[in-house]
């Protein structure tokens, strides 16, 4: 444990330290800077090269003057992530008051629990104190709480909210300090991605991630919240509410299992994998540690007490070896795979 302050050092340098070997960075702060200079400095200063995703958890409260700053803050964060080719995920928790900065690597989690907001004054100038901790179990629990108590904003809803805030700001002659007449919760209610349910029966699919020319690296981790999953052809059989059990091409180890929370879209980018759905990670504890366990497809099939593996009654997963981007599983076999993942942790 290490005490962080803005006297002998500052929080910005400490954040730089926690993410040097991290792939995912969590920024948890109700208040954010609206200055483009701050984000430019932040992205240049921190060791961003290894970061693949930044997950921001913040607030968007109806009638709060802070909304007037949020449109700029969210815009600049997303822009800098785009320029750095980093995935940007934004989640909303309107009960949030704490400030936490967490770096997640393939081996550990390291983070700062602090009083400092994600602003230049908070991270560098004001008298703020925090505690740096390196403990995977502690931060795994914190991440699960943060994600279960927050809602991810899809791109369309986020753009609608930013536009509504900007339109309101144009009507204001001064920046008020008291409550403002701006309500955005109707957009948040529309956004309820995490609560999407399907009236059709749940189906289970086994899905490879990666391909023979580019296997899934053992130090890679799928998103602990929502992952974009790609297909070579339109997956007509896959619908909202279905479950995709993913494994890594190369190791054939299970990576986690995901509930489909979006319709299939065509990216129309000419790529090999231009069809996409979004999947909610249903067991991030396992996905964070998948490479520690020997849950390979061959071992799992060998230990499975029944013969039928696929929905159509097949006793092999041979179609995956011939380039198929998914196979529908027998429900019992699918639940066996899920149970094996959950029993590891």
N, C-alpha and C positions, 0 to 999 in steps of 0.2 A: 504494500500500500504506500502511496506517495501523495503528499499534500501539494496541490497545484494552486498558485496564486498569480496575481498580476504585478507583483513587486519584484521578486528575484527572477522571474521569468514571465510567461504569460500562457493563457489557455491555447492560443493559436499554435505555439510551438509544441505544446503537449498533444494537441490533436495530430500534428505532424508526426509525432512519435508513435501514436497508437495505430496509425494506418500504414506504416512503412511496409509491412508485409501482409496487409489486409486486402481482401477482394471486395468486401462490402462495407460501406460506411453508413451508420445510422446517425442522423442529425435530429435530435429531439429537443425542440424549443418552441414555446408559444410565440415568442417575438423574434423577428428576423430583420436584418438590414434591408433597406430598399435602395442602397447605393450600388451602382454598377462597379464603382471602384473597389468596394469591399469584395465582391465576388471575383473580380479580376485578380486581386491580391491573394485571396484565399486559394484559388485554383493554381496560382503560380507558386505559392509558398509550400503548400502541403505536398508530400510525396505521392502524387496522384497516379503514377504510372501503373500501379498494380490494381487500382480500384476499377471494378467492372460495374458497380451499381452504387448509387447514393439513394438512400431511403430517408426522406424527410417526413417527420411527424410533427404537425403544428396545429394551430387552431384557425377556425373561420367562424367566429361568433356573430350571429345576427346583431345589428345595431351598434357594433363595437367600432370606435374610431380606428382601431388597429387594421380594420379591413382596407382602409385607404392606403396603407403601406404594403399590404399583402400582395396586391396585383403586381407591383414592381418587383417585390422580393421573389415571388414565384417565377416571374418572367426571367429575371437575371439568373437565378439558379438553373432553370431549365436550359437557358441559352448556353451557359458555360458548360453544362453537362453535355449538351449536344456537340459543342465545339471539341470537347475532349473525348467524344465517343464513349460516354459513360451513360448507362441506363439511369434514368431519373424516375423514381417512384414517390408519389406524394400521398400521404395519408392524413386524415383529419381526426383529432380527438379534442372535442370542445371542453373536456374536463381537465385537459393537460395544464399542469403548472410547473412540473419539474423540468430540468434541463439535463440531458444525457448525450454523450457522444461516444459511440461504440464502433470499434473496428473489428470485423470478423475475418479471420484467416482460416486456412485449412486445418490448423492445429489448435488455435486458441481464440479467445475473445478478450479484448483489452479495451477498457473504456474509462470515461470520466463522468462521475456524478457531481453536479456542480450547481452553483447559483447563477452562472453566466449564460445569458441569452446568446443566440447566434447573430451577434452584431459586433462591429469593431469595438465599441465601448465595452461590451460584455466580455469579449475574448482578450482585450488588450489593455483597456484604459481604466475601467472602474475597479473598485476594490472588491474583487470576487474571489471566492475560494471554492475548491473542489477536491475530490479524492479520486486518484487514479487506481484502478483495480485491474488485475489480470487474473480472471477466474472464469473459465468457460461455463461451468454450471450456473454460476450466479447470473451471468449476462444472458445465457440461454433462457432462463426463467423470465428475466426482464423483457427480452425481445418477444417472448410468447405473450406476455401481458400487454405489451405495447401494441402488438398486432391484433390481439383479440379485442382490445378496447378501442380500436381505431378503424376507419373506413378508407379504403383506397379510392382515390378519385380517378375515373377514367379520363382520357384525353379530352373528349367532347365536353363533359361536364366541367372540367377544370377551365377550358377555354370560355365556356359560357359564364362562369363565375368571374373570371378575370375581366371579361368584357363588361359585365354588369357593374363591377366595381369602377372600372375606368369611366363608363358612361356617367355614373353617379358623381365621380370626382370632377368631371367637366362642368357639372352644374353648381359645384361648390365654389364660393369665392374665397373662403378661408378654410383652414383645417380645424375642425372642431375638437375640443377635448372631452366633451360629454358624448352621450349616446347620439348616434346618427340614425336617420330613417332609411336604413338599408338592410334588407332581409335577403339572405341567400340560402336559408335552410330548405326551401322548396327544391332547389337544385340538388342539395345533398340527399334529400329523400329520393329523388329520381335516380340517384347514383348507386343505390344499395346493391352493389355488385356482390358483396360478401353474403347477402341473404337471398340470392337468387335460388329458387327451387324449380324443379321440373315436375310436371304432372305425369310424365311418362316414366316407365320402370327404369331404374338405374341399370346401366350396362357397364361392363368392365373391359378395358382394353390393355394389352401389353404394348408399350411403345418404346422403340429404340431412340436414343438421343446420341447424335453423332453419326458418322458413317465411316466406311472402311478407309477412305483416304484421310479422314480426320477423326480419329477415335476420341472418345470422351476422356479428357485428361483426369488422372487420379487426384489432382489437387484442385479440381473444379467443383463448385457447389451450385446446384440449382437454386433459384430464388426461394427464400424462406417464406415469402408472402404469395406473390402471384408471378407465375412464369409464363412466358409466351412459348407455346409449343407448336412446332412446324411440321407440315406434311408435304409430300411430293405431289400428291393428288388430292382433290377435294374429298375430305373424309365425310362422305354423306351420312354414314352410320353414326357419327359422333354428334351428340347433342348436349345442351346445357344440362348439368346434373350428372352426366356420366363420369366415370372415374378412369383416369389414365395412370397405369402403373408403369413407371419409367425405369429403364435400365441403360447403362452406359455401353455403347459400342466399344469393343476392345476388351474391357474387363468382364463384361456381361453382368456386372454387379447391379443390384437394384439401387436406384437413386432416390426414390420416394414415390408417393402417389398423390394425384392431383384431381380435384373436382373441376370439371369444365364449367366456367362461369360466363362465357361469352359465345355468341354465334360464330360460326366459321366465316372468316373473311379472306379475300384474295388480295395479297399485297401488290400484285401486278408489277413486280419489280424484275421479272424475268429470271429470278433465281431458281435453283433446283427445288427449294422448299418454300414455295410462295403462298401456301395455304396455312392459316394460323388460327389457333384458339388460345384463349387465356385460361390458365388453370390455377386454382387456389391450392396451395400446399396444405395438405391435411395432416401432415406429421413432420413439421420442420425439425423436430429433435433428431429424427433419423437422417434427414437430408443433410444436416450439418455435419454428420459423422459417418456417412455412408461408406467411405473408403476404409473404415476401421473393421468392417464386418465382411465375412466371406459369403455373402448372399448372392452367389452366382446362379445363373439359370440352370446350369448343369447340376449343381448340388441340390438346388431346390426341387428340380424334377426327380432326382434320385431319391430324395427323402419324402416325397409326396406319396401318401399311402394309397391314393386312387390312381386310375389310369387316364381318365378323361381330362384333358387340359383346355380344350377350346370349346367355344359355344356350339360348334357344329359336331362335336363329339370326337375330335381328333386326339390322338395320344402323343403328338409331337408338336413342336413349335417351328417346324421346318420352313414355313413360308417366310419367316423373319430372316432366315439365312439366304433367301433368294431375293432380298431387297424390299420386302414389304415394309411399309412404314407403320404398321400396327397389326394386331390380331385380336379379335374379340375372344375373351376368355370364358370358360365355364365359371359360373359364379362361385362354386366351391373352391376351385383352384385359385381364383382371384382373392378370395377371403383368406385362404391359406397364405398367400404371398404377403398380404397386408398384416396378418397376424405375426408372421416371421419378422417383419420390420419392427412392429410395435414391441415385440418381445425382447429386442436387443437393448432397449433403453427403458 
